[in-house]
Amino acid sequence: MLGFGISTPDQAREARRHADGVVVGAAVVRRVLDGAGPDDLRAFLATLRQALDQECDRPR
């Protein structure tokens, strides 16, 4: 798992190419501290999940 500096879908996708998973804890906490609500977090996590799903569908 990789988790340092991953805060965008593109970064998550790139990290996934080199690891079995990604950790985005600080990116979520940063959004909460900036005032994000549950719907904002859900949308953010959905964009990360979509990027990871696309990467997983690609042949290695």
mmJSON file of the N, C-alpha and C atoms, coordinates in Angstrom:
{"data_MODEL":{"atom_site":{
"group_PDB":["ATOM","ATOM","ATOM","ATOM","ATOM","ATOM","ATOM","ATOM","ATOM","ATOM","ATOM","ATOM","ATOM","ATOM","ATOM","ATOM","ATOM","ATOM","ATOM","ATOM","ATOM","ATOM","ATOM","ATOM","ATOM","ATOM","ATOM","ATOM","ATOM","ATOM","ATOM","ATOM","ATOM","ATOM","ATOM","ATOM","ATOM","ATOM","ATOM","ATOM","ATOM","ATOM","ATOM","ATOM","ATOM","ATOM","ATOM","ATOM","ATOM","ATOM","ATOM","ATOM","ATOM","ATOM","ATOM","ATOM","ATOM","ATOM","ATOM","ATOM","ATOM","ATOM","ATOM","ATOM","ATOM","ATOM","ATOM","ATOM","ATOM","ATOM","ATOM","ATOM","ATOM","ATOM","ATOM","ATOM","ATOM","ATOM","ATOM","ATOM","ATOM","ATOM","ATOM","ATOM","ATOM","ATOM","ATOM","ATOM","ATOM","ATOM","ATOM","ATOM","ATOM","ATOM","ATOM","ATOM","ATOM","ATOM","ATOM","ATOM","ATOM","ATOM","ATOM","ATOM","ATOM","ATOM","ATOM","ATOM","ATOM","ATOM","ATOM","ATOM","ATOM","ATOM","ATOM","ATOM","ATOM","ATOM","ATOM","ATOM","ATOM","ATOM","ATOM","ATOM","ATOM","ATOM","ATOM","ATOM","ATOM","ATOM","ATOM","ATOM","ATOM","ATOM","ATOM","ATOM","ATOM","ATOM","ATOM","ATOM","ATOM","ATOM","ATOM","ATOM","ATOM","ATOM","ATOM","ATOM","ATOM","ATOM","ATOM","ATOM","ATOM","ATOM","ATOM","ATOM","ATOM","ATOM","ATOM","ATOM","ATOM","ATOM","ATOM","ATOM","ATOM","ATOM","ATOM","ATOM","ATOM","ATOM","ATOM","ATOM","ATOM","ATOM","ATOM","ATOM","ATOM","ATOM","ATOM","ATOM"],
"id":[1,2,3,4,5,6,7,8,9,10,11,12,13,14,15,16,17,18,19,20,21,22,23,24,25,26,27,28,29,30,31,32,33,34,35,36,37,38,39,40,41,42,43,44,45,46,47,48,49,50,51,52,53,54,55,56,57,58,59,60,61,62,63,64,65,66,67,68,69,70,71,72,73,74,75,76,77,78,79,80,81,82,83,84,85,86,87,88,89,90,91,92,93,94,95,96,97,98,99,100,101,102,103,104,105,106,107,108,109,110,111,112,113,114,115,116,117,118,119,120,121,122,123,124,125,126,127,128,129,130,131,132,133,134,135,136,137,138,139,140,141,142,143,144,145,146,147,148,149,150,151,152,153,154,155,156,157,158,159,160,161,162,163,164,165,166,167,168,169,170,171,172,173,174,175,176,177,178,179,180],
"type_symbol":["N","C","C","N","C","C","N","C","C","N","C","C","N","C","C","N","C","C","N","C","C","N","C","C","N","C","C","N","C","C","N","C","C","N","C","C","N","C","C","N","C","C","N","C","C","N","C","C","N","C","C","N","C","C","N","C","C","N","C","C","N","C","C","N","C","C","N","C","C","N","C","C","N","C","C","N","C","C","N","C","C","N","C","C","N","C","C","N","C","C","N","C","C","N","C","C","N","C","C","N","C","C","N","C","C","N","C","C","N","C","C","N","C","C","N","C","C","N","C","C","N","C","C","N","C","C","N","C","C","N","C","C","N","C","C","N","C","C","N","C","C","N","C","C","N","C","C","N","C","C","N","C","C","N","C","C","N","C","C","N","C","C","N","C","C","N","C","C","N","C","C","N","C","C","N","C","C","N","C","C"],
"label_atom_id":["N","CA","C","N","CA","C","N","CA","C","N","CA","C","N","CA","C","N","CA","C","N","CA","C","N","CA","C","N","CA","C","N","CA","C","N","CA","C","N","CA","C","N","CA","C","N","CA","C","N","CA","C","N","CA","C","N","CA","C","N","CA","C","N","CA","C","N","CA","C","N","CA","C","N","CA","C","N","CA","C","N","CA","C","N","CA","C","N","CA","C","N","CA","C","N","CA","C","N","CA","C","N","CA","C","N","CA","C","N","CA","C","N","CA","C","N","CA","C","N","CA","C","N","CA","C","N","CA","C","N","CA","C","N","CA","C","N","CA","C","N","CA","C","N","CA","C","N","CA","C","N","CA","C","N","CA","C","N","CA","C","N","CA","C","N","CA","C","N","CA","C","N","CA","C","N","CA","C","N","CA","C","N","CA","C","N","CA","C","N","CA","C","N","CA","C","N","CA","C","N","CA","C","N","CA","C","N","CA","C"],
"label_alt_id":[null,null,null,null,null,null,null,null,null,null,null,null,null,null,null,null,null,null,null,null,null,null,null,null,null,null,null,null,null,null,null,null,null,null,null,null,null,null,null,null,null,null,null,null,null,null,null,null,null,null,null,null,null,null,null,null,null,null,null,null,null,null,null,null,null,null,null,null,null,null,null,null,null,null,null,null,null,null,null,null,null,null,null,null,null,null,null,null,null,null,null,null,null,null,null,null,null,null,null,null,null,null,null,null,null,null,null,null,null,null,null,null,null,null,null,null,null,null,null,null,null,null,null,null,null,null,null,null,null,null,null,null,null,null,null,null,null,null,null,null,null,null,null,null,null,null,null,null,null,null,null,null,null,null,null,null,null,null,null,null,null,null,null,null,null,null,null,null,null,null,null,null,null,null,null,null,null,null,null,null],
"label_comp_id":["MET","MET","MET","LEU","LEU","LEU","GLY","GLY","GLY","PHE","PHE","PHE","GLY","GLY","GLY","ILE","ILE","ILE","SER","SER","SER","THR","THR","THR","PRO","PRO","PRO","ASP","ASP","ASP","GLN","GLN","GLN","ALA","ALA","ALA","ARG","ARG","ARG","GLU","GLU","GLU","ALA","ALA","ALA","ARG","ARG","ARG","ARG","ARG","ARG","HIS","HIS","HIS","ALA","ALA","ALA","ASP","ASP","ASP","GLY","GLY","GLY","VAL","VAL","VAL","VAL","VAL","VAL","VAL","VAL","VAL","GLY","GLY","GLY","ALA","ALA","ALA","ALA","ALA","ALA","VAL","VAL","VAL","VAL","VAL","VAL","ARG","ARG","ARG","ARG","ARG","ARG","VAL","VAL","VAL","LEU","LEU","LEU","ASP","ASP","ASP","GLY","GLY","GLY","ALA","ALA","ALA","GLY","GLY","GLY","PRO","PRO","PRO","ASP","ASP","ASP","ASP","ASP","ASP","LEU","LEU","LEU","ARG","ARG","ARG","ALA","ALA","ALA","PHE","PHE","PHE","LEU","LEU","LEU","ALA","ALA","ALA","THR","THR","THR","LEU","LEU","LEU","ARG","ARG","ARG","GLN","GLN","GLN","ALA","ALA","ALA","LEU","LEU","LEU","ASP","ASP","ASP","GLN","GLN","GLN","GLU","GLU","GLU","CYS","CYS","CYS","ASP","ASP","ASP","ARG","ARG","ARG","PRO","PRO","PRO","ARG","ARG","ARG"],
"label_asym_id":["A","A","A","A","A","A","A","A","A","A","A","A","A","A","A","A","A","A","A","A","A","A","A","A","A","A","A","A","A","A","A","A","A","A","A","A","A","A","A","A","A","A","A","A","A","A","A","A","A","A","A","A","A","A","A","A","A","A","A","A","A","A","A","A","A","A","A","A","A","A","A","A","A","A","A","A","A","A","A","A","A","A","A","A","A","A","A","A","A","A","A","A","A","A","A","A","A","A","A","A","A","A","A","A","A","A","A","A","A","A","A","A","A","A","A","A","A","A","A","A","A","A","A","A","A","A","A","A","A","A","A","A","A","A","A","A","A","A","A","A","A","A","A","A","A","A","A","A","A","A","A","A","A","A","A","A","A","A","A","A","A","A","A","A","A","A","A","A","A","A","A","A","A","A","A","A","A","A","A","A"],
"label_entity_id":["1","1","1","1","1","1","1","1","1","1","1","1","1","1","1","1","1","1","1","1","1","1","1","1","1","1","1","1","1","1","1","1","1","1","1","1","1","1","1","1","1","1","1","1","1","1","1","1","1","1","1","1","1","1","1","1","1","1","1","1","1","1","1","1","1","1","1","1","1","1","1","1","1","1","1","1","1","1","1","1","1","1","1","1","1","1","1","1","1","1","1","1","1","1","1","1","1","1","1","1","1","1","1","1","1","1","1","1","1","1","1","1","1","1","1","1","1","1","1","1","1","1","1","1","1","1","1","1","1","1","1","1","1","1","1","1","1","1","1","1","1","1","1","1","1","1","1","1","1","1","1","1","1","1","1","1","1","1","1","1","1","1","1","1","1","1","1","1","1","1","1","1","1","1","1","1","1","1","1","1"],
"label_seq_id":[1,1,1,2,2,2,3,3,3,4,4,4,5,5,5,6,6,6,7,7,7,8,8,8,9,9,9,10,10,10,11,11,11,12,12,12,13,13,13,14,14,14,15,15,15,16,16,16,17,17,17,18,18,18,19,19,19,20,20,20,21,21,21,22,22,22,23,23,23,24,24,24,25,25,25,26,26,26,27,27,27,28,28,28,29,29,29,30,30,30,31,31,31,32,32,32,33,33,33,34,34,34,35,35,35,36,36,36,37,37,37,38,38,38,39,39,39,40,40,40,41,41,41,42,42,42,43,43,43,44,44,44,45,45,45,46,46,46,47,47,47,48,48,48,49,49,49,50,50,50,51,51,51,52,52,52,53,53,53,54,54,54,55,55,55,56,56,56,57,57,57,58,58,58,59,59,59,60,60,60],
"pdbx_PDB_ins_code":[null,null,null,null,null,null,null,null,null,null,null,null,null,null,null,null,null,null,null,null,null,null,null,null,null,null,null,null,null,null,null,null,null,null,null,null,null,null,null,null,null,null,null,null,null,null,null,null,null,null,null,null,null,null,null,null,null,null,null,null,null,null,null,null,null,null,null,null,null,null,null,null,null,null,null,null,null,null,null,null,null,null,null,null,null,null,null,null,null,null,null,null,null,null,null,null,null,null,null,null,null,null,null,null,null,null,null,null,null,null,null,null,null,null,null,null,null,null,null,null,null,null,null,null,null,null,null,null,null,null,null,null,null,null,null,null,null,null,null,null,null,null,null,null,null,null,null,null,null,null,null,null,null,null,null,null,null,null,null,null,null,null,null,null,null,null,null,null,null,null,null,null,null,null,null,null,null,null,null,null],
"Cartn_x":[0.85,0.0,0.895,0.472,1.153,0.21,0.771,-0.116,0.485,1.661,2.268,2.014,1.344,1.132,0.049,-0.81,-1.885,-3.129,-3.517,-4.693,-5.557,-5.213,-6.024,-6.267,-7.298,-7.536,-6.331,-5.69,-4.522,-3.39,-3.159,-2.121,-2.483,-3.735,-4.181,-4.0,-4.369,-4.231,-2.763,-1.888,-0.46,0.094,-0.284,0.193,-0.276,-1.479,-2.047,-1.248,-0.578,0.255,1.443,1.793,2.985,2.683,1.417,1.066,-0.298,-0.61,-1.906,-3.038,-2.703,-3.734,-3.144,-4.021,-3.59,-4.303,-3.643,-4.194,-4.317,-5.48,-5.71,-6.216,-5.814,-6.311,-6.115,-4.906,-4.64,-5.468,-5.693,-6.501,-7.941,-8.461,-9.819,-9.862,-8.908,-8.861,-8.722,-7.89,-7.714,-9.041,-9.806,-11.109,-12.067,-12.056,-12.91,-12.523,-11.223,-10.764,-11.104,-11.207,-11.59,-13.1,-13.852,-15.303,-16.129,-15.516,-16.278,-17.258,-18.432,-19.451,-19.486,-20.403,-20.497,-20.676,-21.505,-21.717,-20.447,-19.711,-18.444,-17.444,-17.348,-16.416,-16.814,-18.103,-18.591,-18.232,-18.393,-18.061,-16.556,-15.747,-14.293,-13.869,-14.374,-14.012,-14.499,-15.633,-16.135,-15.188,-14.609,-13.669,-12.41,-11.956,-10.78,-11.103,-12.255,-12.646,-12.765,-13.338,-13.475,-12.107,-11.171,-9.822,-9.155,-9.323,-8.721,-9.375,-10.669,-11.364,-10.884,-10.699,-10.199,-8.8,-7.965,-6.608,-6.631,-7.512,-7.581,-8.077,-8.85,-9.381,-8.328,-7.247,-6.186,-5.304,-4.916,-3.967,-2.604,-1.925,-0.58,0.477],
"Cartn_y":[-1.174,0.0,1.235,2.235,3.526,4.576,5.556,6.546,7.907,8.152,9.459,10.376,11.502,12.507,12.183,11.246,10.892,11.671,12.593,13.405,13.695,13.129,13.334,11.987,11.915,10.667,10.259,11.208,10.875,10.299,10.865,10.345,8.947,8.725,7.402,6.382,6.772,5.879,5.512,6.491,6.237,5.349,5.609,4.803,3.36,3.177,1.836,1.012,1.665,0.949,0.256,0.714,0.216,-0.481,-0.549,-1.129,-1.811,-2.587,-3.265,-2.351,-1.202,-0.289,1.06,2.01,3.357,3.796,4.699,5.261,6.765,7.312,8.748,9.438,8.984,9.52,11.007,11.5,12.931,13.778,13.282,14.034,14.177,13.15,13.202,14.156,14.022,14.897,16.354,16.624,18.0,18.58,17.791,18.274,18.538,17.672,17.881,19.179,19.386,20.613,21.861,21.704,22.824,23.007,22.169,22.351,21.408,20.412,19.474,18.692,18.479,17.685,16.275,15.465,14.073,13.918,14.769,14.662,15.009,16.012,16.386,15.238,14.627,13.512,12.317,12.048,10.954,11.18,12.398,12.709,12.575,13.071,12.956,11.494,10.699,9.285,8.549,8.961,8.346,8.614,9.817,10.1,9.258,9.058,8.201,6.759,6.288,4.91,4.688,5.651,5.529,5.441,6.264,6.235,4.89,4.367,3.075,1.941,1.992,0.965,0.982,2.151,2.249,1.652,1.914,1.379,-0.141,-0.666,-2.106,-2.823,-2.134,-2.738,-2.79,-2.023,-2.019,-3.245,-3.834,-4.959,-4.464,-5.277,-4.914,-5.384],
"Cartn_z":[0.0,0.0,0.0,-0.748,-0.761,-0.21,0.506,1.081,1.317,0.856,1.097,-0.087,0.159,-0.88,-1.879,-1.582,-2.517,-2.134,-3.009,-2.696,-3.912,-5.067,-6.271,-6.941,-7.775,-8.514,-9.372,-10.024,-10.847,-10.017,-8.839,-7.957,-7.458,-7.141,-6.694,-7.814,-9.024,-10.174,-10.39,-10.339,-10.534,-9.414,-8.182,-7.059,-7.201,-7.676,-7.837,-8.834,-9.751,-10.722,-10.049,-8.854,-8.174,-6.846,-6.459,-5.165,-5.265,-4.253,-4.219,-3.768,-3.194,-2.723,-2.378,-2.094,-1.728,-0.455,0.273,1.508,1.305,1.601,1.372,2.638,3.774,5.048,5.208,4.962,5.156,4.201,2.988,2.023,2.518,3.154,3.699,4.892,5.8,6.971,6.555,5.566,5.086,4.612,3.902,3.426,4.588,5.576,6.755,7.458,7.644,8.3,7.489,6.17,5.308,5.222,5.953,6.027,5.179,4.59,3.768,4.627,4.074,4.748,4.191,4.69,4.247,2.732,2.14,0.695,-0.081,0.401,-0.243,-0.161,1.006,1.184,0.326,0.279,-0.549,-2.012,-2.494,-3.88,-4.134,-3.192,-3.326,-3.377,-2.449,-2.412,-3.651,-4.192,-5.422,-6.593,-6.66,-7.751,-7.609,-6.377,-6.167,-6.545,-6.115,-6.411,-7.912,-8.606,-10.057,-10.721,-10.288,-10.847,-10.581,-9.372,-9.038,-9.816,-9.977,-10.752,-12.194,-12.764,-14.134,-14.241,-13.254,-13.271,-13.126,-12.305,-12.093,-13.346,-14.165,-15.395,-16.501,-16.343,-17.358,-17.21,-18.334,-18.238,-17.763,-16.982,-16.487,-17.431],
"occupancy":[1.0,1.0,1.0,1.0,1.0,1.0,1.0,1.0,1.0,1.0,1.0,1.0,1.0,1.0,1.0,1.0,1.0,1.0,1.0,1.0,1.0,1.0,1.0,1.0,1.0,1.0,1.0,1.0,1.0,1.0,1.0,1.0,1.0,1.0,1.0,1.0,1.0,1.0,1.0,1.0,1.0,1.0,1.0,1.0,1.0,1.0,1.0,1.0,1.0,1.0,1.0,1.0,1.0,1.0,1.0,1.0,1.0,1.0,1.0,1.0,1.0,1.0,1.0,1.0,1.0,1.0,1.0,1.0,1.0,1.0,1.0,1.0,1.0,1.0,1.0,1.0,1.0,1.0,1.0,1.0,1.0,1.0,1.0,1.0,1.0,1.0,1.0,1.0,1.0,1.0,1.0,1.0,1.0,1.0,1.0,1.0,1.0,1.0,1.0,1.0,1.0,1.0,1.0,1.0,1.0,1.0,1.0,1.0,1.0,1.0,1.0,1.0,1.0,1.0,1.0,1.0,1.0,1.0,1.0,1.0,1.0,1.0,1.0,1.0,1.0,1.0,1.0,1.0,1.0,1.0,1.0,1.0,1.0,1.0,1.0,1.0,1.0,1.0,1.0,1.0,1.0,1.0,1.0,1.0,1.0,1.0,1.0,1.0,1.0,1.0,1.0,1.0,1.0,1.0,1.0,1.0,1.0,1.0,1.0,1.0,1.0,1.0,1.0,1.0,1.0,1.0,1.0,1.0,1.0,1.0,1.0,1.0,1.0,1.0,1.0,1.0,1.0,1.0,1.0,1.0],
"B_iso_or_equiv":[0.0,0.0,0.0,0.0,0.0,0.0,0.0,0.0,0.0,0.0,0.0,0.0,0.0,0.0,0.0,0.0,0.0,0.0,0.0,0.0,0.0,0.0,0.0,0.0,0.0,0.0,0.0,0.0,0.0,0.0,0.0,0.0,0.0,0.0,0.0,0.0,0.0,0.0,0.0,0.0,0.0,0.0,0.0,0.0,0.0,0.0,0.0,0.0,0.0,0.0,0.0,0.0,0.0,0.0,0.0,0.0,0.0,0.0,0.0,0.0,0.0,0.0,0.0,0.0,0.0,0.0,0.0,0.0,0.0,0.0,0.0,0.0,0.0,0.0,0.0,0.0,0.0,0.0,0.0,0.0,0.0,0.0,0.0,0.0,0.0,0.0,0.0,0.0,0.0,0.0,0.0,0.0,0.0,0.0,0.0,0.0,0.0,0.0,0.0,0.0,0.0,0.0,0.0,0.0,0.0,0.0,0.0,0.0,0.0,0.0,0.0,0.0,0.0,0.0,0.0,0.0,0.0,0.0,0.0,0.0,0.0,0.0,0.0,0.0,0.0,0.0,0.0,0.0,0.0,0.0,0.0,0.0,0.0,0.0,0.0,0.0,0.0,0.0,0.0,0.0,0.0,0.0,0.0,0.0,0.0,0.0,0.0,0.0,0.0,0.0,0.0,0.0,0.0,0.0,0.0,0.0,0.0,0.0,0.0,0.0,0.0,0.0,0.0,0.0,0.0,0.0,0.0,0.0,0.0,0.0,0.0,0.0,0.0,0.0,0.0,0.0,0.0,0.0,0.0,0.0],
"pdbx_formal_charge":[null,null,null,null,null,null,null,null,null,null,null,null,null,null,null,null,null,null,null,null,null,null,null,null,null,null,null,null,null,null,null,null,null,null,null,null,null,null,null,null,null,null,null,null,null,null,null,null,null,null,null,null,null,null,null,null,null,null,null,null,null,null,null,null,null,null,null,null,null,null,null,null,null,null,null,null,null,null,null,null,null,null,null,null,null,null,null,null,null,null,null,null,null,null,null,null,null,null,null,null,null,null,null,null,null,null,null,null,null,null,null,null,null,null,null,null,null,null,null,null,null,null,null,null,null,null,null,null,null,null,null,null,null,null,null,null,null,null,null,null,null,null,null,null,null,null,null,null,null,null,null,null,null,null,null,null,null,null,null,null,null,null,null,null,null,null,null,null,null,null,null,null,null,null,null,null,null,null,null,null],
"auth_seq_id":[1,1,1,2,2,2,3,3,3,4,4,4,5,5,5,6,6,6,7,7,7,8,8,8,9,9,9,10,10,10,11,11,11,12,12,12,13,13,13,14,14,14,15,15,15,16,16,16,17,17,17,18,18,18,19,19,19,20,20,20,21,21,21,22,22,22,23,23,23,24,24,24,25,25,25,26,26,26,27,27,27,28,28,28,29,29,29,30,30,30,31,31,31,32,32,32,33,33,33,34,34,34,35,35,35,36,36,36,37,37,37,38,38,38,39,39,39,40,40,40,41,41,41,42,42,42,43,43,43,44,44,44,45,45,45,46,46,46,47,47,47,48,48,48,49,49,49,50,50,50,51,51,51,52,52,52,53,53,53,54,54,54,55,55,55,56,56,56,57,57,57,58,58,58,59,59,59,60,60,60],
"auth_comp_id":["MET","MET","MET","LEU","LEU","LEU","GLY","GLY","GLY","PHE","PHE","PHE","GLY","GLY","GLY","ILE","ILE","ILE","SER","SER","SER","THR","THR","THR","PRO","PRO","PRO","ASP","ASP","ASP","GLN","GLN","GLN","ALA","ALA","ALA","ARG","ARG","ARG","GLU","GLU","GLU","ALA","ALA","ALA","ARG","ARG","ARG","ARG","ARG","ARG","HIS","HIS","HIS","ALA","ALA","ALA","ASP","ASP","ASP","GLY","GLY","GLY","VAL","VAL","VAL","VAL","VAL","VAL","VAL","VAL","VAL","GLY","GLY","GLY","ALA","ALA","ALA","ALA","ALA","ALA","VAL","VAL","VAL","VAL","VAL","VAL","ARG","ARG","ARG","ARG","ARG","ARG","VAL","VAL","VAL","LEU","LEU","LEU","ASP","ASP","ASP","GLY","GLY","GLY","ALA","ALA","ALA","GLY","GLY","GLY","PRO","PRO","PRO","ASP","ASP","ASP","ASP","ASP","ASP","LEU","LEU","LEU","ARG","ARG","ARG","ALA","ALA","ALA","PHE","PHE","PHE","LEU","LEU","LEU","ALA","ALA","ALA","THR","THR","THR","LEU","LEU","LEU","ARG","ARG","ARG","GLN","GLN","GLN","ALA","ALA","ALA","LEU","LEU","LEU","ASP","ASP","ASP","GLN","GLN","GLN","GLU","GLU","GLU","CYS","CYS","CYS","ASP","ASP","ASP","ARG","ARG","ARG","PRO","PRO","PRO","ARG","ARG","ARG"],
"auth_asym_id":["A","A","A","A","A","A","A","A","A","A","A","A","A","A","A","A","A","A","A","A","A","A","A","A","A","A","A","A","A","A","A","A","A","A","A","A","A","A","A","A","A","A","A","A","A","A","A","A","A","A","A","A","A","A","A","A","A","A","A","A","A","A","A","A","A","A","A","A","A","A","A","A","A","A","A","A","A","A","A","A","A","A","A","A","A","A","A","A","A","A","A","A","A","A","A","A","A","A","A","A","A","A","A","A","A","A","A","A","A","A","A","A","A","A","A","A","A","A","A","A","A","A","A","A","A","A","A","A","A","A","A","A","A","A","A","A","A","A","A","A","A","A","A","A","A","A","A","A","A","A","A","A","A","A","A","A","A","A","A","A","A","A","A","A","A","A","A","A","A","A","A","A","A","A","A","A","A","A","A","A"],
"auth_atom_id":["N","CA","C","N","CA","C","N","CA","C","N","CA","C","N","CA","C","N","CA","C","N","CA","C","N","CA","C","N","CA","C","N","CA","C","N","CA","C","N","CA","C","N","CA","C","N","CA","C","N","CA","C","N","CA","C","N","CA","C","N","CA","C","N","CA","C","N","CA","C","N","CA","C","N","CA","C","N","CA","C","N","CA","C","N","CA","C","N","CA","C","N","CA","C","N","CA","C","N","CA","C","N","CA","C","N","CA","C","N","CA","C","N","CA","C","N","CA","C","N","CA","C","N","CA","C","N","CA","C","N","CA","C","N","CA","C","N","CA","C","N","CA","C","N","CA","C","N","CA","C","N","CA","C","N","CA","C","N","CA","C","N","CA","C","N","CA","C","N","CA","C","N","CA","C","N","CA","C","N","CA","C","N","CA","C","N","CA","C","N","CA","C","N","CA","C","N","CA","C","N","CA","C","N","CA","C","N","CA","C"],
"pdbx_PDB_model_num":[1,1,1,1,1,1,1,1,1,1,1,1,1,1,1,1,1,1,1,1,1,1,1,1,1,1,1,1,1,1,1,1,1,1,1,1,1,1,1,1,1,1,1,1,1,1,1,1,1,1,1,1,1,1,1,1,1,1,1,1,1,1,1,1,1,1,1,1,1,1,1,1,1,1,1,1,1,1,1,1,1,1,1,1,1,1,1,1,1,1,1,1,1,1,1,1,1,1,1,1,1,1,1,1,1,1,1,1,1,1,1,1,1,1,1,1,1,1,1,1,1,1,1,1,1,1,1,1,1,1,1,1,1,1,1,1,1,1,1,1,1,1,1,1,1,1,1,1,1,1,1,1,1,1,1,1,1,1,1,1,1,1,1,1,1,1,1,1,1,1,1,1,1,1,1,1,1,1,1,1]
}}}
